[in-house]
Amino acid sequence: MKNKKTPKIFLLDVDGVFTDGKFYYTTEGKIMKKFGPEDNDALSLLDGKMQIHAISGDKRGFTITKKRIEEDMGLPLSMVSTFERIDWIKEHFDPKEVIYMADGIYDPLVFRHVAYSIVPSSAFFKTKELADFVTEAKGGEGAVAEAVIHILEKFFGIQFDVNMIDLEKGSGAWKK
């Protein structure tokens, strides 16, 4: 379903993209996830250009994900099973306007329905083969930030330069 429409939605799976994809367990259950520090700031570069939405299929770790993605970062977050993602995307967005970033073994099933697909370098090896773009960074280590710069360059013709950042608005927890 690849097309030449300018994408309007950046849809990101959380685990393995915003995080390193590992689940940290004790006898008490899942206790934490590791998120990278650059991704939130980089996403602010898409303000006014695209809608950003995060999804997760991790029921046991959803409260951790919600704390970081929804409460700390202020992004919309939905619980969506891996096996329902195509239908969910079609119900909420025009798939031809979606850039989808994910890393799992089943995510290529979604790739063929969206405008563009991105994976971190730590994605499942077969998933990387089927993506439109593979970041050099791993999930949880700046992959989202790298994807943002790629999107700015590829779809908006904006060459990233750190001097283009407007510090007047602040970023992340340091909003002005």
N, CA, C and O of each residue as an XYZ file, in Angstrom:
704
protein
N       0.823     -1.188      0.000
C       0.000      0.000      0.000
C       0.871      1.258      0.000
O       0.409      2.321      0.415
N       2.081      1.160     -0.443
C       2.990      2.301     -0.464
C       2.428      3.361     -1.406
O       1.861      3.042     -2.451
N       2.592      4.630     -1.022
C       2.030      5.717     -1.810
C       2.874      6.963     -1.655
O       3.897      6.953     -0.971
N       2.440      8.036     -2.296
C       3.193      9.277     -2.256
C       2.524     10.331     -1.380
O       2.949     11.486     -1.388
N       1.491      9.965     -0.626
C       0.846     10.902      0.287
C       1.821     11.278      1.395
O       2.636     10.458      1.819
N       1.735     12.517      1.859
C       2.549     12.908      3.006
C       1.935     12.280      4.245
O       0.749     12.479      4.509
N       2.706     11.536      5.003
C       2.163     10.893      6.200
C       1.708     11.925      7.233
O       2.297     12.997      7.374
N       0.651     11.570      7.940
C       0.109     12.462      8.965
C       0.194     11.856     10.359
O       0.033     12.558     11.357
N       0.447     10.549     10.428
C       0.453      9.827     11.704
C       1.772      9.088     11.859
O       2.207      8.380     10.951
N       2.407      9.255     13.017
C       3.575      8.444     13.366
C       3.104      7.539     14.495
O       2.910      7.991     15.623
N       2.924      6.265     14.185
C       2.414      5.275     15.127
C       3.572      4.395     15.570
O       4.235      3.754     14.754
N       3.804      4.377     16.885
C       4.959      3.658     17.414
C       4.544      2.584     18.412
O       3.794      2.844     19.353
N       5.040      1.388     18.189
C       4.927      0.340     19.190
C       5.906      0.714     20.300
O       6.968      1.271     20.021
N       5.570      0.423     21.533
C       6.419      0.852     22.644
C       7.579     -0.110     22.884
O       8.742      0.288     22.822
N       7.267     -1.360     23.154
C       8.299     -2.309     23.562
C       9.188     -2.721     22.398
O       8.712     -3.238     21.388
N      10.478     -2.484     22.556
C      11.443     -2.772     21.505
C      11.712     -1.573     20.617
O      12.620     -1.612     19.786
N      10.938     -0.508     20.777
C      11.124      0.715     19.993
C      11.509      1.855     20.941
O      12.608      2.401     20.844
N      10.611      2.209     21.847
C      10.944      3.181     22.894
C      11.822      2.538     23.976
O      12.574      3.221     24.672
N      11.710      1.217     24.098
C      12.462      0.487     25.126
C      13.455     -0.460     24.465
O      13.480     -0.611     23.243
N      14.262     -1.085     25.294
C      15.200     -2.077     24.773
C      14.514     -3.411     24.481
O      15.148     -4.346     23.993
N      13.227     -3.494     24.779
C      12.452     -4.690     24.475
C      12.551     -5.786     25.514
O      11.903     -6.826     25.392
N      13.353     -5.559     26.526
C      13.514     -6.573     27.568
C      12.494     -6.332     28.683
O      12.110     -5.194     28.953
N      12.073     -7.395     29.311
C      11.157     -7.304     30.438
C      11.903     -7.730     31.696
O      12.485     -8.814     31.735
N      11.890     -6.902     32.701
C      12.626     -7.149     33.935
C      11.662     -7.695     34.991
O      10.746     -7.003     35.437
N      11.891     -8.942     35.374
C      11.005     -9.640     36.302
C      11.704     -9.983     37.608
O      12.906    -10.247     37.641
N      10.933     -9.973     38.671
C      11.328    -10.551     39.953
C      10.202    -11.501     40.346
O       9.277    -11.717     39.563
N      10.267    -12.060     41.527
C       9.170    -12.917     41.980
C       7.886    -12.113     42.155
O       6.804    -12.689     42.264
N       8.001    -10.793     42.183
C       6.825     -9.920     42.297
C       6.187     -9.647     40.932
O       5.107     -9.060     40.863
N       6.837    -10.064     39.857
C       6.317     -9.823     38.513
C       7.171     -8.824     37.752
O       8.314     -8.554     38.122
N       6.603     -8.281     36.685
C       7.307     -7.315     35.843
C       7.459     -6.020     36.626
O       6.474     -5.450     37.096
N       8.704     -5.557     36.765
C       8.926     -4.393     37.613
C       9.406     -3.150     36.888
O       9.265     -2.044     37.410
N       9.970     -3.301     35.698
C      10.433     -2.093     35.012
C      10.712     -2.360     33.546
O      10.809     -3.501     33.094
N      10.840     -1.236     32.812
C      11.245     -1.238     31.417
C      12.270     -0.132     31.274
O      12.223      0.866     31.992
N      13.194     -0.310     30.346
C      14.246      0.686     30.119
C      13.894      1.518     28.884
O      13.825      0.991     27.773
N      13.673      2.815     29.084
C      13.374      3.747     28.009
C      14.604      4.594     27.731
O      15.363      4.912     28.647
N      14.803      4.961     26.476
C      15.921      5.830     26.099
C      15.600      7.293     26.362
O      14.429      7.674     26.385
N      16.623      8.119     26.561
C      16.411      9.513     26.924
C      16.176     10.475     25.755
O      15.562     11.523     25.957
N      16.638     10.161     24.542
C      16.580     11.125     23.439
C      15.239     11.201     22.728
O      14.918     12.213     22.105
N      14.459     10.138     22.820
C      13.283     10.005     21.975
C      12.220     11.074     22.203
O      11.656     11.590     21.238
N      11.938     11.412     23.443
C      10.908     12.408     23.722
C      11.271     13.759     23.123
O      10.438     14.402     22.484
N      12.510     14.190     23.327
C      12.931     15.475     22.771
C      12.836     15.473     21.249
O      12.379     16.449     20.653
N      13.258     14.402     20.629
C      13.224     14.333     19.165
C      11.795     14.382     18.640
O      11.534     15.023     17.622
N      10.872     13.720     19.316
C       9.479     13.731     18.857
C       8.907     15.138     18.807
O       8.017     15.418     18.003
N       9.409     16.029     19.661
C       8.916     17.408     19.649
C       9.243     18.107     18.328
O       8.613     19.112     17.997
N      10.213     17.596     17.571
C      10.551     18.173     16.271
C       9.452     17.935     15.235
O       9.428     18.584     14.189
N       8.546     17.004     15.529
C       7.437     16.724     14.618
C       6.188     17.538     14.960
O       5.173     17.423     14.273
N       6.248     18.357     16.012
C       5.102     19.199     16.392
C       4.609     19.989     15.194
O       5.391     20.633     14.495
N       3.314     19.933     14.964
C       2.706     20.666     13.866
C       2.845     19.990     12.520
O       2.288     20.468     11.531
N       3.572     18.890     12.458
C       3.775     18.182     11.191
C       3.019     16.859     11.147
O       2.487     16.472     10.107
N       2.978     16.172     12.282
C       2.354     14.847     12.341
C       1.718     14.634     13.703
O       2.129     15.221     14.704
N       0.708     13.782     13.716
C       0.136     13.304     14.964
C       0.976     12.110     15.403
O       1.345     11.274     14.578
N       1.277     12.025     16.690
C       2.070     10.918     17.221
C       1.187     10.110     18.154
O       0.480     10.670     18.992
N       1.229      8.804     18.008
C       0.411      7.917     18.842
C       1.229      6.667     19.158
O       1.880      6.106     18.276
N       1.195      6.238     20.403
C       1.913      5.026     20.830
C       0.920      3.907     21.094
O      -0.208      4.144     21.525
N       1.361      2.681     20.827
C       0.539      1.506     21.115
C       1.398      0.455     21.815
O       2.618      0.406     21.657
N       0.720     -0.373     22.586
C       1.397     -1.469     23.271
C       0.444     -2.645     23.379
O      -0.762     -2.471     23.557
N       0.990     -3.828     23.270
C       0.219     -5.042     23.473
C       0.615     -5.740     24.758
O       0.215     -6.879     24.999
N       1.400     -5.062     25.584
C       1.934     -5.650     26.814
C       0.999     -5.388     27.991
O       1.122     -4.380     28.687
N       0.071     -6.306     28.199
C      -0.912     -6.143     29.289
C      -0.247     -6.087     30.659
O      -0.623     -5.258     31.487
N       0.717     -6.939     30.910
C       1.338     -7.006     32.240
C       2.203     -5.784     32.549
O       2.390     -5.430     33.713
N       2.723     -5.149     31.517
C       3.579     -3.990     31.737
C       2.936     -2.673     31.339
O       3.619     -1.654     31.244
N       1.627     -2.684     31.105
C       0.971     -1.491     30.592
C       1.018     -0.323     31.571
O       1.091      0.829     31.142
N       0.978     -0.587     32.857
C       1.031      0.522     33.823
C       2.392      1.217     33.766
O       2.477      2.431     33.950
N       3.448      0.457     33.513
C       4.780      1.051     33.361
C       4.807      1.901     32.086
O       5.273      3.041     32.099
N       4.307      1.339     31.002
C       4.258      2.042     29.721
C       3.430      3.313     29.843
O       3.829      4.369     29.351
N       2.290      3.213     30.493
C       1.393      4.367     30.658
C       2.091      5.484     31.434
O       1.947      6.660     31.099
N       2.838      5.121     32.460
C       3.553      6.114     33.260
C       4.524      6.904     32.389
O       4.548      8.132     32.459
N       5.314      6.233     31.579
C       6.320      6.915     30.763
C       5.704      7.621     29.549
O       5.934      8.811     29.332
N       4.933      6.889     28.774
C       4.449      7.405     27.490
C       3.336      8.432     27.667
O       3.404      9.525     27.104
N       2.335      8.097     28.430
C       1.172      8.971     28.563
C       1.376     10.071     29.605
O       1.135     11.247     29.333
N       1.822      9.680     30.798
C       1.944     10.659     31.878
C       3.186     11.530     31.748
O       3.094     12.752     31.863
N       4.348     10.920     31.510
C       5.582     11.704     31.440
C       5.762     12.406     30.092
O       6.133     13.579     30.049
N       5.502     11.693     28.996
C       5.733     12.251     27.669
C       4.512     12.980     27.101
O       4.638     13.801     26.192
N       3.338     12.677     27.641
C       2.122     13.345     27.174
C       1.611     12.863     25.827
O       0.886     13.587     25.145
N       1.978     11.653     25.436
C       1.523     11.100     24.159
C       0.285     10.242     24.352
O       0.129      9.605     25.393
N      -0.594     10.219     23.362
C      -1.718      9.281     23.441
C      -1.192      7.854     23.349
O      -0.256      7.568     22.602
N      -1.804      6.973     24.113
C      -1.372      5.575     24.196
C      -2.591      4.676     24.167
O      -3.575      4.928     24.863
N      -2.527      3.637     23.367
C      -3.617      2.665     23.290
C      -3.067      1.258     23.468
O      -1.969      0.938     23.012
N      -3.866      0.417     24.148
C      -3.551     -1.000     24.278
C      -4.144     -1.694     23.051
O      -5.361     -1.721     22.871
N      -3.270     -2.255     22.209
C      -3.721     -2.905     20.979
C      -2.938     -4.199     20.802
O      -1.710     -4.186     20.712
N      -3.643     -5.294     20.753
C      -3.010     -6.589     20.518
C      -2.284     -6.583     19.174
O      -2.744     -5.972     18.209
N      -1.172     -7.257     19.129
C      -0.417     -7.392     17.883
C      -1.315     -7.920     16.770
O      -1.173     -7.517     15.616
N      -2.231     -8.811     17.103
C      -3.063     -9.468     16.109
C      -4.262     -8.630     15.677
O      -4.991     -9.021     14.766
N      -4.474     -7.487     16.315
C      -5.589     -6.604     15.965
C      -5.114     -5.268     15.399
O      -5.929     -4.378     15.160
N      -3.839     -5.119     15.187
C      -3.291     -3.807     14.812
C      -3.757     -3.319     13.450
O      -4.043     -2.132     13.296
N      -3.840     -4.177     12.481
C      -4.278     -3.743     11.158
C      -5.693     -3.178     11.232
O      -5.956     -2.085     10.733
N      -6.592     -3.916     11.849
C      -7.974     -3.447     11.982
C      -8.044     -2.180     12.817
O      -8.803     -1.266     12.495
N      -7.259     -2.118     13.886
C      -7.259     -0.930     14.754
C      -6.783      0.294     13.972
O      -7.380      1.366     14.075
N      -5.727      0.144     13.203
C      -5.222      1.264     12.394
C      -6.289      1.723     11.411
O      -6.540      2.921     11.283
N      -6.916      0.786     10.719
C      -7.950      1.139      9.738
C      -9.139      1.830     10.401
O      -9.777      2.689      9.793
N      -9.432      1.463     11.627
C     -10.555      2.061     12.359
C     -10.248      3.491     12.826
O     -11.152      4.323     12.909
N      -8.987      3.776     13.126
C      -8.612      5.073     13.707
C      -7.927      6.040     12.745
O      -7.962      7.251     12.965
N      -7.309      5.532     11.692
C      -6.523      6.372     10.791
C      -6.694      5.905      9.350
O      -7.226      4.824      9.096
N      -6.246      6.716      8.427
C      -6.121      6.288      7.042
C      -4.759      5.607      6.945
O      -3.736      6.282      7.068
N      -4.712      4.303      6.731
C      -3.419      3.602      6.701
C      -2.418      4.200      5.714
O      -1.210      4.083      5.919
N      -2.905      4.841      4.643
C      -2.026      5.450      3.654
C      -1.304      6.667      4.206
O      -0.400      7.199      3.561
N      -1.697      7.115      5.399
C      -1.079      8.281      6.027
C      -0.278      7.914      7.276
O       0.135      8.794      8.032
N      -0.058      6.613      7.493
C       0.595      6.128      8.711
C       2.033      5.683      8.443
O       2.307      4.905      7.529
N       2.935      6.202      9.268
C       4.282      5.645      9.380
C       4.235      4.799     10.650
O       3.889      5.291     11.724
N       4.585      3.533     10.516
C       4.493      2.596     11.632
C       5.904      2.150     12.015
O       6.663      1.667     11.174
N       6.244      2.317     13.295
C       7.552      1.888     13.785
C       7.350      0.780     14.806
O       6.671      0.962     15.816
N       7.949     -0.369     14.528
C       7.790     -1.533     15.388
C       8.994     -2.453     15.202
O       9.884     -2.173     14.399
N       9.009     -3.553     15.955
C      10.192     -4.411     15.915
C       9.926     -5.908     15.946
O      10.857     -6.696     15.780
N       8.687     -6.318     16.153
C       8.399     -7.711     16.436
C       8.233     -8.615     15.227
O       8.164     -8.165     14.084
N       8.172     -9.885     15.519
C       8.091    -10.919     14.493
C       6.827    -10.808     13.643
O       6.843    -11.180     12.469
N       5.723    -10.299     14.219
C       4.464    -10.195     13.484
C       4.238     -8.823     12.845
O       3.293     -8.656     12.073
N       5.072     -7.859     13.147
C       4.850     -6.501     12.647
C       4.876     -6.360     11.122
O       4.199     -5.472     10.603
N       5.616     -7.179     10.382
C       5.543     -7.059      8.918
C       4.133     -7.277      8.351
O       3.835     -6.838      7.240
N       3.281     -7.946      9.106
C       1.897     -8.098      8.664
C       1.212     -6.739      8.574
O       0.296     -6.549      7.774
N       1.660     -5.800      9.395
C       1.121     -4.441      9.388
C       1.806     -3.606      8.305
O       1.164     -2.763      7.678
N       3.085     -3.829      8.083
C       3.869     -3.014      7.147
C       3.198     -2.877      5.782
O       3.193     -1.795      5.195
N       2.643     -3.954      5.288
C       2.081     -3.906      3.924
C       0.800     -3.082      3.829
O       0.319     -2.821      2.726
N       0.242     -2.670      4.964
C      -0.999     -1.888      4.975
C      -0.781     -0.401      5.215
O      -1.705      0.392      5.036
N       0.424     -0.010      5.615
C       0.687      1.390      5.954
C       1.573      2.039      4.885
O       2.111      1.366      4.006
N       1.706      3.355      4.986
C       2.485      4.102      3.994
C       3.979      3.805      4.068
O       4.664      3.745      3.047
N       4.473      3.618      5.296
C       5.924      3.498      5.468
C       6.190      2.787      6.780
O       5.460      2.970      7.754
N       7.245      1.967      6.804
C       7.577      1.217      8.019
C       9.029      1.463      8.418
O       9.928      1.557      7.582
N       9.217      1.565      9.738
C      10.551      1.795     10.302
C      10.765      0.798     11.435
O       9.844      0.506     12.198
N      11.985      0.278     11.539
C      12.337     -0.609     12.641
C      13.684     -0.186     13.224
O      14.531      0.356     12.514
N      13.875     -0.437     14.519
C      15.200     -0.222     15.100
C      16.133     -1.354     14.677
O      15.678     -2.416     14.253
N      17.420     -1.123     14.792
C      18.397     -2.142     14.384
C      18.293     -3.418     15.214
O      18.765     -4.474     14.793
N      17.681     -3.324     16.382
C      17.531     -4.492     17.254
C      16.256     -5.289     16.961
O      15.936     -6.225     17.694
N      15.530     -4.931     15.907
C      14.299     -5.649     15.550
C      14.618     -7.091     15.149
O      15.761     -7.433     14.843
N      13.590     -7.913     15.159
C      13.707     -9.287     14.697
C      14.278     -9.281     13.275
O      13.861     -8.464     12.455
N      15.209    -10.160     12.974
C      15.953    -10.099     11.714
C      15.061    -10.159     10.476
O      15.344     -9.465      9.500
N      14.026    -10.940     10.477
C      13.124    -11.017      9.321
C      12.282     -9.751      9.204
O      11.910     -9.348      8.102
N      11.984     -9.130     10.332
C      11.221     -7.877     10.337
C      12.056     -6.768      9.699
O      11.533     -5.947      8.946
N      13.345     -6.748     10.001
C      14.231     -5.748      9.390
C      14.263     -5.893      7.868
O      14.308     -4.893      7.152
N      14.239     -7.117      7.377
C      14.283     -7.360      5.934
C      13.077     -6.769      5.214
O      13.168     -6.431      4.034
N      11.953     -6.641      5.908
C      10.714     -6.204      5.274
C      10.363     -4.738      5.530
O       9.362     -4.244      5.012
N      11.169     -4.046      6.314
C      10.903     -2.643      6.636
C      11.419     -1.717      5.539
O      12.329     -2.062      4.786
N      10.813     -0.534      5.471
C      11.279      0.483      4.530
C      12.569      1.140      5.004
O      13.399      1.538      4.188
N      12.742      1.257      6.319
C      13.929      1.910      6.872
C      14.307      1.231      8.183
O      13.449      0.946      9.018
N      15.592      0.978      8.350
C      16.129      0.389      9.577
C      17.075      1.418     10.196
O      18.016      1.868      9.541
N      16.833      1.788     11.446
C      17.716      2.735     12.115
C      19.028      2.055     12.467
O      19.094      0.830     12.563
N      20.055      2.841     12.657
C      21.320      2.298     13.157
C      21.226      2.071     14.656
O      21.882      1.180     15.195
N      20.415      2.872     15.330
C      20.253      2.763     16.779
C      19.314      1.612     17.141
O      18.420      1.251     16.376
N      19.539      1.059     18.305
C      18.682      0.007     18.838
C      17.484      0.625     19.551
O      17.491      1.807     19.895
N      16.456     -0.194     19.766
C      15.306      0.246     20.554
C      15.757      0.638     21.946
O      16.567     -0.054     22.562
N      15.229      1.755     22.443
C      15.605      2.237     23.767
C      16.938      2.950     23.803
O      17.390      3.382     24.863
N      17.574      3.075     22.633
C      18.892      3.721     22.558
C      18.930      4.772     21.445
O      19.946      4.929     20.767
N      17.820      5.485     21.265
C      17.780      6.564     20.284
C      17.189      6.200     18.938
O      17.277      6.992     17.999
N      16.589      5.024     18.815
C      16.003      4.621     17.532
C      14.863      5.544     17.116
O      14.736      5.881     15.938
N      14.036      5.954     18.070
C      12.931      6.855     17.745
C      13.486      8.208     17.305
O      13.000      8.790     16.336
N      14.482      8.704     17.997
C      15.090      9.984     17.634
C      15.659      9.916     16.214
O      15.486     10.847     15.427
N      16.325      8.835     15.897
C      16.875      8.665     14.546
C      15.757      8.591     13.514
O      15.876      9.159     12.428
N      14.672      7.894     13.845
C      13.525      7.794     12.935
C      12.914      9.174     12.686
O      12.525      9.480     11.559
N      12.827     10.000     13.715
C      12.279     11.355     13.562
C      13.113     12.155     12.562
O      12.563     12.818     11.682
N      14.414     12.094     12.695
C      15.284     12.829     11.770
C      15.111     12.298     10.345
O      15.073     13.069      9.386
N      15.007     10.990     10.221
C      14.766     10.382      8.904
C      13.443     10.882      8.310
O      13.385     11.229      7.131
N      12.400     10.918      9.111
C      11.077     11.385      8.656
C      11.146     12.848      8.219
O      10.611     13.214      7.172
N      11.805     13.679      9.024
C      11.936     15.099      8.668
C      12.605     15.260      7.303
O      12.179     16.069      6.479
N      13.655     14.477      7.083
C      14.397     14.584      5.830
C      13.629     13.986      4.647
O      13.528     14.608      3.590
N      13.099     12.797      4.826
C      12.452     12.082      3.716
C      11.102     12.675      3.328
O      10.813     12.822      2.141
N      10.283     13.014      4.302
C       8.909     13.417      4.001
C       8.668     14.926      4.048
O       7.699     15.416      3.468
N       9.527     15.653      4.724
C       9.302     17.090      4.863
C      10.445     17.920      4.273
O      10.392     19.150      4.290
N      11.475     17.251      3.754
C      12.587     17.957      3.117
C      13.373     18.842      4.068
O      13.990     19.821      3.649
N      13.349     18.500      5.343
C      14.047     19.297      6.357
C      15.323     18.569      6.762
O      15.267     17.476      7.325
N      16.463     19.169      6.478
C      17.739     18.609      6.915
C      17.939     18.985      8.377
O      17.933     20.166      8.721
N      18.114     18.004      9.222
C      18.256     18.267     10.651
C      19.554     19.018     10.943
O      20.626     18.671     10.447
N      19.419     20.036     11.748
C      20.544     20.826     12.235
C      20.177     21.194     13.666
O      19.115     21.767     13.905
N      21.029     20.876     14.599
C      20.711     21.142     16.006
C      20.366     22.616     16.223
O      19.635     22.940     17.160
N      20.868     23.497     15.392
C      20.572     24.922     15.530
C      19.140     25.271     15.137
O      18.684     26.386     15.391
N      18.419     24.320     14.513
C      17.026     24.563     14.135
C      16.077     24.414     15.315
O      14.908     24.789     15.226
N      16.569     23.875     16.407
C      15.718     23.616     17.568
C      15.374     24.926     18.257
O      16.251     25.736     18.558
N      14.087     25.120     18.500
C      13.589     26.314     19.166
C      13.484     26.026     20.663
O      12.565     25.337     21.105
N      14.410     26.546     21.425
C      14.428     26.305     22.870
C      13.441     27.186     23.626
O      13.290     27.045     24.840
N      12.776     28.083     22.928
C      11.808     28.968     23.580
C      10.642     28.202     24.189
O      10.083     28.623     25.202
N      10.271     27.078     23.578
C       9.141     26.293     24.063
C       9.585     25.277     25.127
O       8.748     24.750     25.861
N      10.865     25.006     25.212
C      11.335     23.951     26.098
C      11.077     22.601     25.471
O      10.736     22.506     24.292
N      11.242     21.550     26.268
C      11.013     20.205     25.766
C      10.873     19.254     26.940
O      11.416     19.491     28.020
N      10.132     18.166     26.711
C       9.966     17.152     27.742
C       9.407     17.738     29.022
O       8.425     18.480     28.994
N      10.030     17.406     30.146
C       9.574     17.883     31.454
C       9.913     19.351     31.667
O       9.485     19.941     32.658
N      10.667     19.947     30.764
C      11.125     21.328     30.901
C      10.382     22.266     29.971
O      10.992     23.086     29.285
N       9.052     22.142     29.950
C       8.244     23.043     29.138
C       8.324     24.436     29.721
O       8.385     24.615     30.938
N       8.324     25.430     28.832
C       8.339     26.824     29.298
C       6.942     27.386     29.316
O       6.748     28.546     29.679
